[in-house]
Amino acid sequence: MSGFFQRLFTLGQAEGHNLINKLEDPVKMTEQGIRQLQENLAKATESFAQVKAVSIRAQKDAEKAKLEAGEWEQKAMALLQQAQAGRLTPEDADRLAVEALTRKEEAEKRYALSIETHSKQQQTVGQMQQNIEKLKSQIGQYQNELVTLKARSTTAKATERINRQLAQVDSSGTLSMLERMREKVEEQETLAQAFGEVAQKTGSIEDEINQALLGSGSSLSQQKALEEMKAKLQTEPPKLQAETQGPPANRELEALKSKMGLPKT
């Protein structure tokens, strides 16, 4: 029972690790990271455009302020020239010229401020441009790595699937099954041999008689020859019988000659 609970706990651990692995899929995590970088790139590009717009506006303000400063200076000079020509009284010319020069100073201040703003924004634009290019490079690098990572992940998953299937194969159980099959085949072969022997022993009585006759064929031929020899001896004339009553060797010789069909002595 404790072994069952241990296996159940191990199975739960394996499923938990499998779930974590799915949540930590490197391909999905990389894709998510690339999406976040692309979102950051979009935001950075928007901010870059806004900062660059401020820099452009500051540059235009500086150019406008410089132009205005020059115009007010020319107006002040024109007022003084009007006084010299007698078209304006010196007092009015001086008063208006001072007002024009005051406007010139204000324009020059705006010009200086715009130039400073433009310079700072240009530095920011340069830094942001570098960061954006770096971010683009990173995104491109990660996208290239993602292609390789997907291929490696596919190979790793296929290898893991095969290894997992191989690990789940019970080698001892397979060997036991093969052993049982071998024993079963041997039993079938033995049973087939036994039925063959029984079939040979359970032939018909006619087959048994013929087999006996074939086995004793030579004995019957010899018995028949012996009977013929005895009948022939019984039909011999008395003289031959008397002659054959000589010594045993002579009798045996005469019998052999008679058997072979040779003339008797």
C-alpha positions in Angstrom: 0.0 0.0 0.0 2.8 2.4 0.8 4.4 1.6 -2.6 1.1 2.6 -4.3 1.0 6.0 -2.5 4.7 6.5 -3.3 4.0 5.9 -7.0 1.0 8.2 -6.8 3.1 10.9 -5.2 5.8 10.5 -7.8 3.1 10.7 -10.6 1.8 13.9 -9.0 5.3 15.4 -8.9 5.9 14.5 -12.6 2.6 16.1 -13.6 3.4 19.2 -11.6 6.8 19.5 -13.2 5.2 19.0 -16.6 2.7 21.8 -15.9 5.6 24.1 -14.8 7.5 23.2 -17.9 4.5 24.1 -20.1 4.2 27.5 -18.3 7.9 28.0 -18.8 7.9 27.1 -22.5 11.1 28.9 -23.7 9.6 29.5 -27.2 6.5 31.2 -25.7 8.5 33.1 -23.2 10.8 34.4 -26.0 7.9 35.4 -28.1 6.3 37.2 -25.2 9.6 39.0 -24.6 9.8 40.0 -28.2 6.3 41.4 -28.1 7.2 43.4 -25.0 10.3 44.8 -26.7 8.2 45.7 -29.8 5.7 47.5 -27.6 8.6 49.3 -25.9 10.0 50.2 -29.3 6.7 51.6 -30.4 6.5 53.8 -27.2 10.1 54.9 -27.6 9.5 55.8 -31.3 6.5 57.9 -30.2 8.5 59.6 -27.5 11.3 60.2 -30.0 8.9 61.8 -32.4 7.6 64.1 -29.7 11.1 65.1 -28.5 12.2 65.7 -32.1 9.1 67.8 -32.7 10.0 70.0 -29.7 13.6 70.4 -31.0 12.3 71.4 -34.4 9.9 73.9 -32.9 12.7 75.4 -30.8 14.8 75.7 -33.8 12.0 77.5 -35.7 11.4 79.8 -32.7 15.1 80.7 -32.6 15.1 81.5 -36.3 11.9 83.6 -35.8 13.3 85.4 -32.7 16.6 86.2 -34.6 14.6 87.6 -37.5 12.5 89.7 -35.2 15.6 91.0 -33.4 17.0 92.1 -36.7 13.8 93.8 -37.7 13.5 95.8 -34.5 17.1 96.9 -34.8 16.4 98.1 -38.4 13.2 99.9 -37.1 15.2 101.7 -34.4 17.8 102.8 -37.0 15.0 104.0 -39.3 13.4 106.1 -36.6 16.8 107.8 -36.0 17.1 108.4 -39.7 13.6 109.9 -39.7 14.7 112.4 -36.9 17.7 113.3 -38.9 15.6 114.0 -42.0 13.3 116.2 -39.9 10.3 114.0 -40.3 10.2 113.2 -36.6 11.2 115.3 -33.6 14.3 114.0 -31.9 12.3 113.3 -28.7 9.8 111.1 -30.5 12.5 109.4 -32.5 14.5 108.6 -29.4 11.4 107.4 -27.5 10.3 105.1 -30.4 13.8 103.9 -31.0 14.2 102.9 -27.3 11.0 101.0 -27.6 12.2 99.2 -30.7 15.5 98.3 -29.1 13.6 97.0 -26.1 11.6 94.7 -28.4 14.9 93.7 -30.0 16.3 92.6 -26.7 13.2 90.6 -25.9 13.6 88.9 -29.3 17.2 88.2 -28.6 16.3 86.6 -25.3 13.8 84.4 -27.0 16.4 83.5 -29.5 18.9 82.5 -26.9 16.3 80.5 -25.0 15.2 78.7 -28.1 18.8 77.9 -29.1 19.4 76.4 -25.6 16.2 74.4 -25.8 17.0 73.2 -29.3 20.5 72.2 -28.2 19.2 70.2 -25.3 16.5 68.5 -27.3 19.0 67.6 -30.0 21.1 65.8 -27.4 18.0 64.0 -26.2 17.1 63.1 -29.7 20.5 61.7 -30.4 20.4 59.5 -27.3 16.9 58.3 -28.0 17.9 57.6 -31.6 20.8 55.4 -30.4 18.5 53.6 -27.9 15.9 53.0 -30.6 18.5 51.6 -33.0 19.9 49.4 -30.2 16.4 48.2 -29.4 15.7 47.4 -33.0 19.0 45.5 -33.2 18.0 43.5 -30.1 14.6 42.7 -31.5 16.1 41.5 -34.8 18.7 39.4 -32.9 16.0 37.8 -30.7 13.8 37.1 -33.7 16.6 35.3 -35.4 17.3 33.4 -32.2 13.6 32.5 -31.9 13.8 30.7 -35.3 16.7 28.6 -34.0 15.0 28.1 -30.7 11.8 26.9 -32.3 13.8 24.3 -34.3 15.7 23.2 -31.2 12.5 23.1 -29.1 10.8 20.9 -31.8 13.7 18.5 -31.8 13.9 18.5 -28.0 10.1 17.7 -27.7 10.3 14.9 -30.2 13.4 13.4 -28.4 11.6 13.8 -25.0 8.5 12.1 -26.4 10.6 9.1 -27.7 12.6 8.9 -24.5 9.5 9.1 -22.4 7.9 6.3 -24.4 11.0 4.2 -24.0 11.2 4.9 -20.3 7.6 3.7 -19.9 8.4 0.3 -21.5 8.5 -2.4 -18.8 11.5 -4.5 -19.9 11.0 -7.1 -17.2 7.3 -7.4 -18.1 8.2 -7.8 -21.8 10.8 -10.5 -21.0 8.2 -12.3 -18.9 5.7 -12.2 -21.7 8.2 -13.6 -24.2 9.1 -16.4 -21.8 5.5 -17.3 -21.4 5.0 -17.3 -25.2 8.1 -19.5 -25.6 6.7 -22.0 -23.1 3.3 -22.0 -24.8 4.9 -22.7 -28.2 6.9 -25.6 -26.8 3.8 -27.0 -25.2 2.0 -26.8 -28.6 4.9 -28.5 -30.3 5.0 -31.3 -27.7 1.3 -31.9 -28.0 1.5 -32.0 -31.8 4.3 -34.7 -31.6 2.2 -36.7 -29.1 -0.8 -36.7 -31.4 1.4 -37.8 -34.2 2.7 -40.8 -32.3 -0.9 -41.7 -31.2 -2.1 -41.5 -34.8 0.7 -44.0 -35.9 -0.3 -46.5 -33.2 -4.0 -46.3 -33.9 -3.9 -47.7 -37.4 -6.5 -50.2 -38.7 -6.1 -54.0 -38.1 -5.6 -54.5 -41.8 -2.6 -52.2 -41.7 -1.2 -54.1 -38.8 -1.6 -57.5 -40.5 0.1 -56.2 -43.7 2.9 -54.8 -41.7 3.4 -58.1 -39.9 3.4 -60.0 -43.2 6.0 -57.6 -44.7 8.2 -58.1 -41.8 8.1 -61.9 -42.0 8.2 -62.3 -45.8 11.7 -63.8 -45.8 10.7 -66.4 -43.2 7.7 -67.6 -45.2 9.9 -68.0 -48.3 12.4 -70.1 -46.4 9.6 -72.2 -44.8 8.1 -72.9 -48.3 11.5 -74.0 -49.6 11.9 -76.4 -46.7 8.5 -78.0 -47.3 9.2 -78.5 -51.0 12.5 -80.2 -50.1 10.8 -82.5 -47.7 8.2 -83.4 -50.3 10.8 -84.1 -52.9 12.8 -86.4 -50.5 9.6 -88.4 -49.8 9.1 -89.1 -53.5 12.6 -90.4 -54.1 13.0 -94.2 -55.0 14.1 -96.6 -52.3 17.5 -97.0 -53.8 18.1 -93.3 -53.4 16.8 -93.5 -49.9 19.2 -96.3 -49.2 22.1 -94.4 -50.7 21.2 -91.4 -48.7 21.5 -93.5 -45.6 25.3 -93.5 -45.9 27.5 -91.4 -43.8 26.1 -88.0 -42.8 28.5 -86.1 -45.0 27.5 -88.1 -48.1 23.8 -87.7 -47.3 24.2 -84.0 -46.9 26.2 -83.8 -50.2 23.5 -85.7 -52.1 20.8 -83.5 -50.6 22.6 -80.4 -51.6 23.1 -81.7 -55.2 19.5 -82.5 -55.4 18.5 -79.1 -54.2 20.8 -77.5 -56.8 19.6 -79.9 -59.6 23.0 -81.6 -60.1 23.4 -85.2 -61.2 23.8 -87.5 -58.2 26.9 -89.7 -57.8 
